Each structure stands twice: as structure tokens, then as C-alpha cells.
Amino acid sequence: MYRNLQEFVEQLEREGELIRVSAPVSSRFEIAELTDRMAKSAGGGKALLFENTDSDFPVLTNMMGSSRRMAMALGVERLEDIAQRIDSLLKDALSPKASLWEKMRMLPLLADMSKWFPQSVAGRGACQEVVWQGDEVDLERLPMLHSWESDGGAFVTLPMVNTIDPETGVRNVGMYRMQRFDKQTTGMHWHVHKTGARHYDAYKRLGQRMPVVVALGGDPAYTYAATAPMPDNMDEYLLAGFLRQKPVKLVKALTCDIRIPEDCDFVIEGYVDPQEAKAVEGDFGDHTGFYSLKDLYPRFHVTCITHRRGAIYPATVVGVPPQEDAYIAEATEKIFLAPIRLAVQPEVKDLWMPIEGTAHNLAIISIDKRYTGQAHKVAQSMWGAGQMMFNKYMVVASSQYDIRSFSMLGRLLRRADLKRDIIRSEGILDVLDHATATCGFGGKLAFDLTSIDLNSDVEPIAVPRMAKPMGGVQLFDTRFVEEYGLLIIYAEESRPIEVDVEAYLEHNGIKGVKYVALFDYQAAGVMTPNDLLWLAMANSDPRRDVRLLAGGELLLDARSKHPGVGENPARFPNVVMSSTDTIRLVDERWAEYGLGEKIESPSRRYRKLWLSAKAEW
């Protein structure tokens, strides 16, 4: 694997996966806009190394923003290679051993496993070659990205946040964004469901300050491990060691007993005081494609910053998908399929989380079906398993079908019995889910497509060429009628609170469609099919926004929700996008960047979706 981040950059460059940008760029908006354009290019574009920033350090973005670069980051040709290693390991380790000889044969495997455990080493590491202490501690010397126009400030976006459970001594490495408040403090955005928050609560009970050490850079396997859905009390550096096939070497931080990888680029040491009042953090243009709005989070006090000589500052840009995080999620989907089979559902054969679902909102699962109701069991079990508890919409199909084909899914969905094949539940949702009225809790919906007969007939569809506005509906879109039985309709431009879809269908003689999705008029003619799927998943809560109409159609209301009206959330965020000034600046300077043919700004088409001139409606 890679000895440091610089070595990974060199490998990316040799493989034609990196572009160096030597023109001067600003960490305020400009880097994010350039990265957003590149990330939404075919296949994820290239990694970008900005060599001339408004700090002493270069900035690396989109480093894992393609399937190939994600595999390179983990040292394999294909991500499936890692999944196969895990599958083989679990089979060898857990298969019954009848004889002493079979048990003895396991010793080499156990010896190999021991090589992956993190190792503590004496002395300082390369990450501590340069030390800033006392008055030298200045977070403004780091090129933290201020990505979007309504962000609350600059953020650390690829931190590996190291904390210790004070009661068990077990380490956790999580990825929690950090807003820079001033030269020596940041926010610490750990959600209530996260291990970092649990450690914080434990220190609060003990009445003690909580030491925290944040690492950035080093072998990209560390960064991936910090994002992975590891079971609680499992060491992320053990996962990194498995991925690297060699142990992570850890050195002691300078101001506390927490250990961090010795080859990282930056280390930010400090503490959180649980007795201190929480600080207002946000807004932040998040991976959901919407702003996560202001809220209260702990304040992180920085006591020391160290870095290696020649350090590279790694950053990621999140926003409307696809972004780099989509490929990190793809890796997780493939790598953790074997443990899901083992620990949760052995009948699960494939798991696909389309990019448009921003990781949690949409999961498509294939199973080996053997009995009636098995899809119900799978759905309920998955909704209680680790980070799958955040899932909102799920499709369960038989393993004989290619679930990664939208065309195949369309054939199955057209033949669903909506009175029989819908599974409803309620449960935990991501705290970042803005559609639910109760933060972190809402509806869940699954389609059981395991009994579908593709040879069965589908109901004929009658849709006129032209339809008259009625009941608050302005117009329709028939692109998906034949393949999915799905009619897209758009509400009037005024964004009415009430829309009578049944009256619209009846008034225009529309019959035979199986699904109806209602969007804001502002999305008409602007959004791609992928955009519409993303909006539908993000803007809806299944318990409030999905219902069967009198004619048997399943309606999904994917409109922006008027804040505080009825069962709507009290606050509703805007879509993430660059300002017109930033777009204009990058357009004017495009030739200077050396990025080839001009890439248009993705933000242009999202501006029509804006609800107000700030982060929330």
C-alpha cells in the first residue's frame, strides 16, 4: 500500500488519474466549484491537486471520486477483490472444524490476522515533523474549504476523528465535519447515533474533558476506514490494516494518550469539554444535496497542530450527487456485503444503493427466496442493522433478476400488486434527513417484488397527448410511463400547499398508470431522470408522502414541504449550489486551470429549485 498521501498522488498521476492545477485558486468557493464540475463529469472525472492555494499547503480533492480511484486507494484492481477476500476469510474462519487437523490448519490464518492489528511505535512520526503550539496554533493557516454560498464558514471535510471510550478504553475513528469558528476552535458535528457522541456522553457523566485528536491524510485506506460502518467497539485501524495487508503504525499524540497513524499529513490535537455550552454550527451544504441547517454541537478546542514536511491537505466536496462520497459508498456496499450475509441475512445475494439515494435513502436488494413473507423478514432485519437503520426506501427482488438494471426493475415494478407488495414501517432515519417532521425518525417503505411473474400482462395505460391543468397540477411528463408505469406531474409554479391529484387524473382521463410522482413546477424541463430520483428520495417521508389513491395508483409527493404546515418539518432546506458570482469567476478563468475543454457548472440547473436567498425556506 502507500507509505503516505504523496505516494498515492504520484500513483494517481502515473495512471492518468490526476490533474495538477498550478493557477492560484481560493479555498473560498473556487476549489469547490471546480471540484463539483469535475466530480459530475463522466466516470467521476479526475482527482485534482491544487498546488497554488491561499495557504502554504496544496489541496487534494476528488481523490477517491471514481470506481477506479477508489480501488486504487485500497490497493486492488477491483473492489470485488476485497469482498472476495472477506468472504473467503469468513468461510474459513467460521466453517465447522470436525478434526484436530482441520483446526490446526486454521493457525496460519490466525497468524495472518494478527499481522493486521495496529502497532504502537515509540518516538515521533512523520506526522509530527513540524509542531505548532501555543500562539502558533492557527487553524486559518490550513486551507479548509468554504464550499457553498450559504455555508456557515470553512469546514474540515475529511477528518479522521480519534476518540477513546473512557469506560472501556476502546478507540473509535469517525468522520465528523468540523466548522472552523476561529483560530483555535471548531465545531464537532457528531450525530446522536454516532460513536463519538456516545463517548462524549460518557465523559459528560464522568465530569471530565474529552481528549480528541484529528488526523488528515496518510494512506487513503485510513480515510476510507473512518467512513466504514464498523460495528461499535471495533477498531477502524484494524480494518485499515486488513485493507493494506499490513498493520497501521501508531504514534502517541503530543498532548494526550491517543495514538494516530505516524504517516498522516496533519494532526490536530485538542479537547471537547462536555460541561461547556454547545455552539451554533452550520449551515453546511451536505451530501444529501441539501443544506443541513444550523444546530447546536460541541466545541473542539485545539491545543496543538503538527504536520509532515511537504504535507498535502486532503478535502472532499459534498452536495448534489454524484460526488466523491458516492464512490466511497459504492466501496462500502461491496466490501460489507459478506458480513451482512453472515451477521444479518444469509439469503441476501446482492445489495445496490444507487447514487441518487445518497447512501441511505434507497437500497435495492436481491435474495434467494424460499418462502412467503421472506422479503418482510429481510426488510425489517435490514432496518435494524447498523447504518442500514437509516434506510428509507427499499426494493427486495428475487436473485434471478439483475437488480442493478433500472430497466429490469421497471418491468418488476409495473407488475407489483400495490395492495399486497408494500411493506410499511417506522424507525430511525439519518439526522440529516430533512423531509421528516421528527428529526432522526420517520417512515420506511419497501417493495416486495419477489413474487412477480414477468410473463404476466400489464394493465394498458391511457394518457392523453395534452392534459389540462387541474387541482393545482400544472403539467405532466410521460417519459417513464411505458417502462415503469410512472407518471410524473408538476404542481403549479406558485407551490400550492394542497394538490388534488385524483381530480387531475380523472379530469384528464388518465388510467392504468401504477405510480404517480408529484414535483415542484420548478423541476420541469430542468431536472434529469437521475435528478428526479434524487429529489423523490430526499424530499419525501414515506409515512406522510406516499399513499394509495382511489384509483389504485401509488402517489409519492416529492415537492418541497412548506415549513411547519400540517405534518411538515418545521424547517426546510435549500438545494446546494454555487453562487452566480462563483460560476462566472470560474467560467472566466477556465483556460488558466489547465483542465481541458470547459465543463459547464452543474449549479446552473439547480438554481431554479431555490426556495429563498438563504440556506432554508
C-alpha positions in Angstrom: 0.0 0.0 0.0 1.0 3.6 0.2 3.6 5.0 2.6 1.9 8.4 2.6 -0.6 10.5 0.7 2.2 11.9 -1.6 2.9 8.4 -2.8 -0.8 7.9 -3.6 -0.8 11.2 -5.5 2.2 10.0 -7.5 0.5 6.8 -8.4 -2.7 8.6 -9.5 -0.5 10.8 -11.7 1.3 7.8 -13.3 -2.1 6.2 -14.0 -3.5 9.4 -15.6 -6.0 9.9 -12.8 -4.8 13.2 -11.5 -4.6 16.8 -12.9 -2.3 19.4 -11.2 -3.8 22.9 -11.2 -0.9 25.4 -10.9 -3.1 28.5 -11.3 -3.8 30.4 -8.0 -7.1 29.3 -6.5 -9.1 30.3 -3.5 -10.3 27.8 -0.8 -13.4 30.0 -0.6 -15.9 28.7 -3.2 -13.5 28.4 -6.1 -12.0 25.0 -5.3 -15.4 23.6 -4.6 -16.9 24.8 -7.9 -14.0 23.3 -9.8 -14.3 20.0 -7.9 -18.1 19.9 -8.4 -17.7 20.3 -12.2 -15.1 17.6 -12.3 -16.9 15.1 -10.0 -20.0 15.3 -12.1 -18.0 14.5 -15.3 -18.3 11.1 -16.9 -17.0 8.4 -14.6 -16.1 10.9 -11.9 -13.5 12.9 -13.8 -10.0 13.2 -12.3 -8.5 13.8 -8.9 -7.4 17.5 -8.6 -4.2 18.7 -6.9 -4.4 22.5 -6.4 -0.7 23.5 -6.0 -1.2 27.2 -5.5 -3.8 27.8 -2.8 -4.3 30.7 -0.4 -2.2 28.8 2.2 1.2 27.2 2.4 -0.3 23.8 1.5 -1.6 22.2 -1.7 -5.2 20.8 -1.6 -6.2 17.4 -3.0 -9.8 16.8 -3.9 -11.8 14.0 -5.6 -9.0 11.6 -4.8 -11.5 8.7 -4.5 -14.1 10.1 -6.8 -14.3 7.2 -9.3 -14.6 3.4 -9.1 -11.0 3.1 -10.4 -9.5 5.6 -8.0 -11.5 4.1 -5.1 -10.0 0.7 -5.9 -6.5 2.2 -6.3 -6.9 3.9 -2.8 -7.4 0.4 -1.3 -4.6 -1.2 -3.3 -6.7 -3.5 -5.6 -7.7 -3.8 -9.2 -11.4 -4.2 -8.4 -13.3 -3.5 -5.2 -14.8 -7.0 -5.6 -11.3 -8.4 -4.8 -11.7 -7.1 -1.3 -15.2 -8.5 -1.0 -13.9 -11.9 -2.1 -11.1 -11.8 0.5 -13.6 -11.1 3.2 -16.0 -13.8 2.0 -13.2 -16.4 1.9 -11.9 -15.3 5.3 -15.3 -15.6 6.9 -15.9 -19.0 5.4 -12.5 -20.3 6.5 -12.8 -18.9 10.0 -16.4 -19.9 10.7 -16.8 -23.2 8.9 -17.2 -26.2 11.3 -13.9 -28.0 12.1 -14.5 -31.7 12.7 -11.0 -32.9 13.3 -7.9 -31.7 15.1 -6.1 -31.5 11.8 -8.7 -29.1 10.4 -8.4 -26.9 13.5 -4.6 -26.9 13.1 -4.9 -25.8 9.5 -6.5 -22.6 10.9 -3.3 -21.5 12.6 -1.7 -19.8 9.6 -5.0 -17.9 9.1 -4.9 -16.7 12.7 -1.2 -15.7 12.2 -2.1 -13.7 9.2 -4.9 -11.9 11.0 -2.5 -10.9 13.8 -0.4 -9.1 11.2 -3.3 -6.6 10.6 -3.6 -5.3 14.2 -2.4 -1.7 14.7 1.1 -1.4 16.2 2.2 1.3 18.6 5.7 2.6 17.9 8.0 4.7 20.0 9.1 8.3 19.2 7.6 10.8 16.9 6.2 10.0 13.5 6.5 11.8 10.2 3.1 13.5 11.0 4.9 15.3 13.8 7.9 16.7 11.9 6.6 20.3 12.3 4.8 21.4 15.5 2.6 24.4 16.1 1.9 25.0 19.8 0.9 28.0 22.0 0.5 31.1 19.9 1.5 29.2 16.7 -1.8 27.3 16.8 -3.8 28.8 13.9 -6.4 26.9 12.0 -6.6 29.7 9.5 -3.2 28.6 8.2 -4.9 25.4 6.9 -6.8 25.6 3.5 -10.1 24.5 4.9 -12.8 24.7 2.2 -15.7 27.1 2.3 -17.6 25.3 -0.4 -21.0 26.8 -0.9 -22.5 30.3 -0.7 -24.8 29.6 2.3 -22.2 27.6 4.3 -21.7 28.9 7.8 -17.9 29.1 7.1 -14.9 26.9 6.3 -15.0 23.2 7.2 -12.6 20.3 7.6 -14.4 17.7 5.4 -12.1 14.6 5.5 -11.1 14.4 9.2 -10.3 11.1 11.0 -11.6 12.0 14.5 -10.0 9.8 17.1 -11.7 9.3 20.5 -11.4 6.9 23.3 -14.3 5.3 25.3 -13.3 6.4 28.9 -15.0 3.3 30.4 -13.6 0.6 28.1 -10.5 2.2 26.6 -11.7 1.2 23.1 -10.7 3.6 20.3 -13.1 4.9 17.6 -12.2 6.7 14.4 -15.1 8.5 12.8 -15.6 11.1 10.2 -17.4 14.2 11.5 -17.2 17.5 9.8 -15.6 20.4 11.7 -16.6 24.0 11.1 -13.8 26.5 11.9 -15.0 29.0 14.4 -11.8 30.9 14.9 -8.0 30.2 15.0 -8.3 27.7 17.8 -11.8 26.2 17.9 -14.1 24.3 15.6 -17.5 22.6 15.9 -17.6 18.8 16.3 -20.5 17.5 14.3 -21.2 14.1 15.7 -24.8 13.0 15.5 -26.6 11.3 18.4 -26.3 7.9 16.7 -22.5 8.1 16.2 -19.9 6.5 18.5 -18.2 9.9 19.0 -21.4 11.2 20.5 -21.6 8.1 22.8 -18.0 8.8 24.0 -19.0 12.4 24.6 -21.9 11.4 26.8 -19.6 9.1 28.8 -17.1 11.9 29.5 -20.1 14.1 30.5 -21.2 11.6 33.1 -17.7 11.4 34.5 -17.4 15.2 34.5 -14.2 15.1 32.5 -12.8 16.8 29.5 -12.7 14.6 26.4 -9.4 14.4 24.5 -9.8 14.4 20.8 -7.2 14.0 18.1 -8.0 14.6 14.4 -5.8 13.2 11.7 -5.8 14.1 8.0 -4.1 12.3 5.0 -1.7 9.5 5.1 -2.6 6.2 3.4 -6.1 6.7 1.9 -7.1 3.4 3.5 -7.2 5.3 6.8 -9.7 7.8 5.4 -11.9 5.1 4.0 -11.8 3.1 7.3 -13.1 6.2 9.1 -16.2 6.2 6.9 -16.9 2.5 7.1 -19.9 1.1 9.0 -17.8 -0.8 11.5 -19.6 -2.4 14.5 -19.3 -0.4 17.7 -16.1 -1.2 19.7 -14.3 -2.5 16.5 -11.1 -0.7 15.7 -11.2 1.1 12.4 -7.4 0.8 12.2 -7.8 -3.0 12.2 -9.9 -2.6 9.1 -7.3 -0.3 7.5 -4.6 -3.0 8.3 -6.7 -5.6 6.6 -7.2 -3.4 3.6 -3.5 -2.6 3.5 -2.4 -6.1 4.3 0.0 -4.6 6.8 -0.5 -3.0 10.2 -1.1 0.7 10.8 1.8 2.1 12.8 0.6 4.4 15.5 2.4 7.1 17.5 1.3 9.0 20.6 -0.1 12.4 20.2 1.9 15.2 21.8 -0.7 16.4 24.3 -2.7 13.3 25.2 -2.5 9.5 25.2 -4.4 9.0 21.9 -2.4 7.3 19.1 -2.7 8.2 15.4 -1.1 6.9 12.2 2.5 8.0 12.1 2.4 8.8 8.4 -0.6 11.2 8.3 -0.2 14.6 6.8 -1.8 16.7 9.6 -2.7 16.1 13.2 -5.0 18.5 15.1 -5.0 17.8 18.9 -7.3 19.2 21.5 -10.3 18.5 23.7 -14.1 18.9 24.0 -15.5 20.0 27.3 -18.9 18.3 27.9 -19.7 20.8 30.6 -19.4 23.7 28.1 -22.5 25.0 26.4 -22.8 23.8 22.8 -22.1 26.2 19.9 -24.2 27.0 16.9 -22.8 25.1 13.9 -23.8 25.3 10.2 -25.3 25.8 7.8 -23.5 23.2 5.6 -24.1 22.1 2.0 -24.3 18.4 2.7 -24.0 15.1 0.8 -27.8 14.9 0.6 -27.7 17.7 -1.9 -29.4 20.0 0.6 -28.1 22.2 3.4 -28.0 20.7 6.8 -29.2 23.6 8.9 -27.8 25.4 12.0 -27.9 23.4 15.2 -26.0 23.0 18.4 -22.9 20.9 18.6 -19.8 20.6 20.9 -16.9 23.0 20.6 -13.5 21.5 19.9 -10.6 23.4 21.4 -7.3 23.0 19.6 -4.1 22.8 21.7 -1.6 21.6 19.1 -1.2 21.1 15.4 1.5 19.0 13.7 2.2 18.1 10.1 4.7 16.4 8.0 7.1 18.3 5.7 5.6 18.6 2.3 2.1 17.9 3.6 -0.9 17.7 1.3 -4.2 18.8 2.6 -7.0 16.3 1.6 -10.5 17.6 1.3 -13.8 16.4 -0.2 -16.7 18.4 -1.6 -20.2 17.2 -1.0 -23.5 18.4 -2.5 -26.0 17.3 -5.1 -24.9 13.8 -6.3 -22.9 12.4 -7.8 -19.9 13.5 -5.7 -16.8 11.7 -4.4 -18.8 10.2 -1.5 -20.9 8.2 -4.0 -17.8 6.1 -4.8 -16.9 5.7 -1.1 -20.4 4.4 -0.5 -20.0 2.0 -3.5 -16.9 0.5 -1.9 -18.8 0.0 1.4 -21.7 -1.6 -0.4 -19.4 -4.2 -2.0 -16.9 -4.7 0.9 -19.6 -5.2 3.6 -21.9 -7.5 1.6 -20.3 -10.6 3.0 -20.6 -9.5 6.7 -24.2 -8.6 6.1 -24.9 -12.1 4.8 -23.1 -13.6 7.8 -24.5 -11.4 10.6 -27.8 -10.3 9.4 -29.3 -12.0 6.3 -27.7 -15.1 4.7 -30.2 -15.1 1.9 -29.1 -11.6 0.6 -27.2 -12.1 -2.6 -26.7 -8.5 -3.8 -27.1 -5.0 -2.4 -27.2 -1.9 -4.5 -27.5 1.6 -3.2 -27.9 3.9 -6.3 -26.0 7.2 -6.2 -29.3 9.1 -6.3 -30.2 7.7 -2.9 -27.2 9.5 -1.3 -26.3 6.2 0.5 -29.2 5.7 2.9 -32.4 6.8 1.1 -32.6 3.9 -1.4 -31.4 0.3 -1.2 -32.2 -2.4 -3.7 -31.6 -6.0 -2.5 -31.8 -9.4 -4.2 -32.4 -12.5 -2.1 -32.8 -16.3 -2.6 -36.4 -16.5 -1.8 -37.7 -19.8 -0.3 -40.9 -18.9 1.5 -43.8 -16.4 1.6 -43.1 -13.3 3.7 -39.3 -13.7 3.4 -39.0 -10.1 2.0 -40.7 -8.8 5.1 -38.2 -10.5 7.3 -35.3 -9.2 5.2 -36.6 -5.6 5.2 -37.3 -5.5 8.9 -33.9 -7.1 9.7 -32.0 -4.7 7.5 -33.8 -1.7 9.0 -32.3 -2.8 12.3 -28.8 -3.5 11.2 -26.0 -0.9 11.7 -26.2 2.0 9.3 -28.9 0.3 7.3 -31.2 1.6 10.0 -31.1 4.9 8.2 -32.6 3.4 5.0 -35.9 5.0 3.9 -36.9 3.2 0.7 -36.1 -0.5 -0.1 -36.8 -2.8 -3.0 -36.5 -6.5 -2.5 -36.4 -8.8 -5.5 -35.5 -12.4 -6.4 -31.9 -13.1 -7.1 -32.8 -14.5 -10.5 -33.1 -10.8 -11.7 -30.5 -8.2 -12.3 -31.3 -5.7 -9.6 -28.7 -3.2 -10.9 -30.7 -2.7 -14.1 -33.3 0.0 -13.9 -35.0 -1.5 -16.9 -35.4 -4.8 -15.1 -36.7 -3.0 -12.0 -39.2 -1.2 -14.2 -40.6 -4.5 -15.5 -40.9 -5.8 -12.0 -42.5 -2.6 -10.5 -45.1 -2.4 -13.3 -46.4 -5.9 -12.2 -46.4 -5.2 -8.5 -49.6 -5.7 -6.6 -49.7 -2.4 -4.6 -52.2 -3.8 -2.0 -50.0 -6.9 -1.4 -46.4 -5.9 -2.1 -45.9 -2.8 0.0 -44.2 -3.1 3.4 -44.5 -0.1 5.7 -42.7 0.7 8.9 -41.3 3.5 11.0 -37.9 3.8 12.5 -34.6 5.6 12.7 -33.6 7.9 9.9 -30.5 9.9 9.3 -30.4 13.1 11.3 -29.6 14.8 8.0 -32.9 13.7 6.5 -34.8 17.0 6.1 -38.2 15.6 4.9 -39.3 14.1 8.2 -41.1 16.2 10.8 -39.3 14.4 13.7 -35.6 14.7 13.5 -34.0 11.2 13.1 -37.3 9.3 13.0 -39.8 8.7 10.2 -41.4 6.3 7.8 -39.9 3.4 5.9 -41.3 1.7 2.8 -40.3 -1.5 1.0 -41.5 -3.1 -2.2 -41.7 -7.0 -2.1 -41.1 -7.9 -5.7 -40.1 -11.5 -5.0 -43.3 -13.0 -6.3 -43.5 -11.1 -9.6 -44.2 -13.1 -12.8 -42.6 -11.3 -15.7 -44.8 -13.3 -18.1 -48.0 -11.7 -16.6 -49.8 -9.0 -18.5 -49.7 -5.3 -17.5 -52.7 -3.1 -17.4 -53.0 -0.9 -20.5 -52.3 2.8 -19.9 -54.4 5.6 -21.2 -52.7 9.1 -21.1 -53.7 11.9 -23.4 -51.2 13.8 -25.5 -52.2 17.0 -23.8 -53.6 17.4 -20.3 -55.4 20.4 -18.8 -54.2 21.9 -15.5 -56.5 20.9 -12.7 -56.4 20.7 -8.9 -53.1 22.5 -8.6 -51.3 20.3 -11.2 -49.7 22.3 -14.0 -48.4 19.7 -16.4 -47.2 16.1 -16.8 -44.2 14.1 -18.1 -44.7 10.8 -19.8 -41.1 9.7 -20.2 -41.4 6.9 -17.7 -45.0 5.7 -18.3 -44.3 2.7 -20.6 -41.2 1.4 -18.8 -42.2 1.9 -15.2 -46.0 2.7 -15.3 -44.9 6.0 -13.7 -46.4 9.4 -14.5 -44.5 12.5 -13.4 -46.7 15.5 -12.7 -45.7 19.0 -11.7 -47.6 21.3 -9.3 -48.3 24.9 -10.2 -45.5 27.4 -10.1 -46.9 29.0 -7.0 -46.0 25.9 -5.0 -49.6 25.3 -3.7 -49.9 23.6 -0.3 -52.8 21.4 -1.4 -52.9 19.5 -4.8 -55.8 17.3 -5.8 -54.0 14.6 -7.9 -57.1 12.4 -8.1 -59.1 15.2 -9.6 -56.4 15.8 -12.2 -56.2 12.2 -13.3 -60.0 11.9 -13.5 -60.4 15.2 -15.3 -57.9 14.2 -18.0 -59.0 10.6 -18.4 -55.6 9.2 -17.2 -55.9 5.5 -16.4 -53.7 2.5 -16.0 -50.7 4.2 -14.5 -49.4 2.5 -11.4 -47.2 5.2 -9.9 -47.6 9.0 -9.8 -44.8 11.3 -8.6 -45.6 14.9 -7.8 -42.8 17.5 -8.1 -42.5 21.3 -7.9 -43.1 23.0 -11.2 -39.5 24.5 -11.0 -38.1 21.0 -11.7 -40.0 20.7 -15.0 -37.8 20.6 -18.1 -34.6 21.2 -16.0 -34.0 18.0 -14.0 -32.6 14.8 -15.5 -34.2 11.4 -14.6 -31.3 11.0 -12.1 -32.1 14.3 -10.5 -35.8 13.4 -10.2 -35.0 10.2 -8.4 -32.7 12.0 -6.1 -35.4 14.7 -5.3 -38.0 12.0 -4.8 -36.0 10.1 -2.3 -34.7 13.2 -0.4 -37.9 15.3 -0.3 -40.3 12.6 1.0 -41.2 10.8 4.2 -43.0 7.6 3.3 -45.4 7.8 6.3 -46.7 11.2 5.1 -45.9 11.5 1.4 -46.8 8.0 0.0 -50.4 6.9 -0.3 -52.7 4.9 -2.5 -55.2 6.9 -4.5 -58.8 5.9 -5.0 -57.9 4.5 -8.5 -55.2 2.2 -7.1 -52.2 4.4 -8.1 -49.4 4.9 -5.6 -48.7 8.6 -5.2 -45.3 10.0 -4.0 -45.3 13.7 -3.1 -41.7 14.8 -3.8 -42.4 18.5 -3.6 -40.6 20.9 -1.2 -42.5 21.0 2.0 -44.0 24.2 3.4 -42.3 24.5 6.8 -44.5 24.0 9.8 -47.7 23.3 7.8 -49.6 20.2 9.0 -47.2 17.3 9.4 -44.4 19.0 7.6 -41.0 19.7 9.2 -40.6 23.0 11.0 -37.7 23.9 8.7 -37.0 23.0 5.1 -33.6 23.5 3.4 -32.4 24.7 0.1 -30.6 22.7 -2.6 -26.8 23.1 -2.5 -25.3 25.1 -5.4 -22.6 27.7 -6.2 -23.4 31.4 -6.4 -23.7 33.1 -9.8 -20.6 35.1 -9.0 -18.6 31.9 -8.4 -19.8 30.3 -11.6 -19.0 33.4 -13.5 -15.5 33.6 -12.0 -14.7 30.0 -12.8 -16.1 30.4 -16.3 -13.9 33.4 -17.0 -10.7 31.7 -15.6 -11.3 28.3 -17.1 -8.4 28.4 -19.5 -6.0 29.2 -16.7 -6.8 26.0 -14.8 -5.5 23.6 -17.4 -8.5 21.3 -17.2 -9.1 20.9 -20.9 -12.5 21.5 -22.6 -14.8 23.7 -20.5 -17.1 21.8 -18.1 -20.4 23.6 -17.5 -21.4 24.3 -13.9 -23.9 21.8 -12.6 -25.3 24.5 -10.3 -26.9 26.4 -13.2 -29.8 23.9 -13.5 -30.4 23.7 -9.7 -30.9 27.4 -9.3 -34.5 27.1 -10.3 -35.1 24.9 -7.3 -34.1 27.6 -4.8 -36.8 28.5 -2.3 -35.2 31.6 -0.9 -32.0 33.5 -0.8 -30.5 31.6 2.2 -29.9 28.1 3.3 -33.6 27.4 4.3 -37.0 28.3 3.1 
